[in-house]
Amino acid sequence: MTGRVEGKVAFITGAARGQGRSHAIRLAEEGADIIAVDICEDVPITGYPGATDADLAITVKNVEALGRRIVALKADVRDYDALNTALDDGVDQLGHVDIVSANAAIFVSGKPAHEFTEDEWQDVIDVNQTGVWHTCKAAIPHLIEQGAGGSIIITSSSAGHKGPPNIVSYSSSKHAVIGMMRTLALELAQYMIRVNTVHPTGVSTGMLLNDHTFKLFMPDVENPTDVQFGQLLLGMNALPIPWIDPVDVSNAVLFLASDEARYVTGLELKVDAGWTIKVP
Ligand SMILES: NC(=O)c1ccc[n+]([C@@H]2O[C@H](COP(=O)([O-])OP(=O)(O)OC[C@H]3O[C@@H](n4cnc5c(N)ncnc54)[C@H](O)[C@@H]3O)[C@@H](O)[C@H]2O)c1
């Protein structure tokens, strides 16, 4: 039996851990080779630890264990030239690129909009919005030149559909990439290149489950844990779960990447356990 993305190559940003790693593994399970990019550094403005070289090495090991090829490179999505060079290197080694997962992002939270510093605004916009544009800008010429269509999947968020308090730069960036997706979907339709967004609710990754976030949400608890944090989040989704797992998003990405979605473009695909339909 052939896989659902057999013979395709996927370019994934933020692939060292969390959802990006899960996308790499899930797509590899279904027959794709992977070009994996990550900054592999702390991004201090976030307050939580970033991914590491060792994390990216685990992604490589997992993909190779599935018998697929992977080119893993360090690059910052804010640096267009570095990202473009990394993608070119990956395409040189793997032959082509068919799937783009613009997944890398950072999260800053904890204060109302008027109290955000310039950096807390700008760093998030630079990574989450400009970084997505850089990812698409680097990949699109390859997709057009190859003449075989393609699928671009931009990771937005439930915070791209609603504007929760205290995350102004994050929610702004996640709304912005929906506009980017719509423009790209129209520009690229003539080439059979599809562009869609995915919108997860909270996901069990280092972005959500970290001491910094626990303390922000539970300032009065001495050593807050993920179990206590889970209790707090339980009521937020319509389905009675605190968060979803990375693979739940990967399955949505896989569908959009595959030919099963060959006429799906301009879609905002929610994987949000009903968070955005919840009536308070
Ligand atoms: N975790 C959640 O609750 C949640 C919910 C909704 C949407 N999202 C979105 O899902 C996507 C994946 O996040 P995650 O949950 O896996 O978080 P994560 O922090 O575990 O992973 C993000 C990855 O992006 C990388 N990265 C950060 N800045 C980068 C840069 N400048 N250049 C290259 N790589 C960079 C990090 O090193 C990390 O490996 C993000 O777009 C995020 O906004 C997350």
The ligand as an SDF file (V2000), in Angstrom:
LIG
                    3D

 44 48  0  0  0  0  0  0  0  0999 V2000
    0.9720   24.9210   21.6060 N   0  0  0  0  0  0  0  0  0  0  0  0
   -0.2030   25.5290   21.4790 C   0  0  0  0  0  0  0  0  0  0  0  0
   -0.9990   25.5690   22.4170 O   0  0  0  0  0  0  0  0  0  0  0  0
   -0.5920   26.1340   20.1510 C   0  0  0  0  0  0  0  0  0  0  0  0
   -1.9480   26.4380   19.9210 C   0  0  0  0  0  0  0  0  0  0  0  0
   -2.3300   26.9730   18.6960 C   0  0  0  0  0  0  0  0  0  0  0  0
   -1.3790   27.1920   17.7120 C   0  0  0  0  0  0  0  0  0  0  0  0
   -0.0800   26.9000   17.9660 N   0  0  0  0  0  0  0  0  0  0  0  0
    0.8850   27.1180   16.8780 C   0  0  0  0  0  0  0  0  0  0  0  0
    1.4270   25.8670   16.4930 O   0  0  0  0  0  0  0  0  0  0  0  0
    2.7280   26.0680   15.9080 C   0  0  0  0  0  0  0  0  0  0  0  0
    3.7360   25.1240   16.5070 C   0  0  0  0  0  0  0  0  0  0  0  0
    3.9430   25.4610   17.8720 O   0  0  0  0  0  0  0  0  0  0  0  0
    4.2320   24.3460   18.9890 P   0  0  0  0  0  0  0  0  0  0  0  0
    3.0050   24.2130   19.7910 O   0  0  0  0  0  0  0  0  0  0  0  0
    4.8060   23.1450   18.3670 O   0  0  0  0  0  0  0  0  0  0  0  0
    5.3290   25.1210   19.8790 O   0  0  0  0  0  0  0  0  0  0  0  0
    6.8620   24.8300   20.1600 P   0  0  0  0  0  0  0  0  0  0  0  0
    7.3650   26.0180   20.8860 O   0  0  0  0  0  0  0  0  0  0  0  0
    7.0110   23.5020   20.7940 O   0  0  0  0  0  0  0  0  0  0  0  0
    7.5030   24.7270   18.6980 O   0  0  0  0  0  0  0  0  0  0  0  0
    7.7990   25.8620   17.9170 C   0  0  0  0  0  0  0  0  0  0  0  0
    9.0770   25.5810   17.1550 C   0  0  0  0  0  0  0  0  0  0  0  0
    9.3760   26.7320   16.3450 O   0  0  0  0  0  0  0  0  0  0  0  0
   10.7680   27.0090   16.4880 C   0  0  0  0  0  0  0  0  0  0  0  0
   11.0270   28.4240   16.2460 N   0  0  0  0  0  0  0  0  0  0  0  0
   10.6910   29.4670   17.0470 C   0  0  0  0  0  0  0  0  0  0  0  0
   11.1500   30.6030   16.5300 N   0  0  0  0  0  0  0  0  0  0  0  0
   11.7770   30.2870   15.3630 C   0  0  0  0  0  0  0  0  0  0  0  0
   12.4540   31.0440   14.3740 C   0  0  0  0  0  0  0  0  0  0  0  0
   12.5930   32.3760   14.4980 N   0  0  0  0  0  0  0  0  0  0  0  0
   12.9650   30.4050   13.3110 N   0  0  0  0  0  0  0  0  0  0  0  0
   12.8560   29.0470   13.1970 C   0  0  0  0  0  0  0  0  0  0  0  0
   12.2440   28.2780   14.1170 N   0  0  0  0  0  0  0  0  0  0  0  0
   11.7050   28.9010   15.1850 C   0  0  0  0  0  0  0  0  0  0  0  0
   11.0910   26.6080   17.9200 C   0  0  0  0  0  0  0  0  0  0  0  0
   12.4900   26.4260   18.0970 O   0  0  0  0  0  0  0  0  0  0  0  0
   10.2710   25.3460   18.0820 C   0  0  0  0  0  0  0  0  0  0  0  0
   10.9700   24.1980   17.6950 O   0  0  0  0  0  0  0  0  0  0  0  0
    3.0230   27.5470   16.1090 C   0  0  0  0  0  0  0  0  0  0  0  0
    2.6820   28.2470   14.9180 O   0  0  0  0  0  0  0  0  0  0  0  0
    2.0890   27.9480   17.2210 C   0  0  0  0  0  0  0  0  0  0  0  0
    1.8160   29.3330   17.2250 O   0  0  0  0  0  0  0  0  0  0  0  0
    0.3350   26.3790   19.1470 C   0  0  0  0  0  0  0  0  0  0  0  0
  1  2  1  0
  2  3  2  0
  2  4  1  0
  4  5  1  0
  4 44  2  0
  5  6  2  0
  6  7  1  0
  7  8  2  0
  8  9  1  0
  8 44  1  0
  9 10  1  0
  9 42  1  0
 10 11  1  0
 11 12  1  0
 11 40  1  0
 12 13  1  0
 13 14  1  0
 14 15  2  0
 14 16  1  0
 14 17  1  0
 17 18  1  0
 18 19  2  0
 18 20  1  0
 18 21  1  0
 21 22  1  0
 22 23  1  0
 23 24  1  0
 23 38  1  0
 24 25  1  0
 25 26  1  0
 25 36  1  0
 26 27  1  0
 26 35  1  0
 27 28  2  0
 28 29  1  0
 29 30  1  0
 29 35  2  0
 30 31  1  0
 30 32  2  0
 32 33  1  0
 33 34  2  0
 34 35  1  0
 36 37  1  0
 36 38  1  0
 38 39  1  0
 40 41  1  0
 40 42  1  0
 42 43  1  0
M  CHG  2   8   1  16  -1
M  END
$$$$
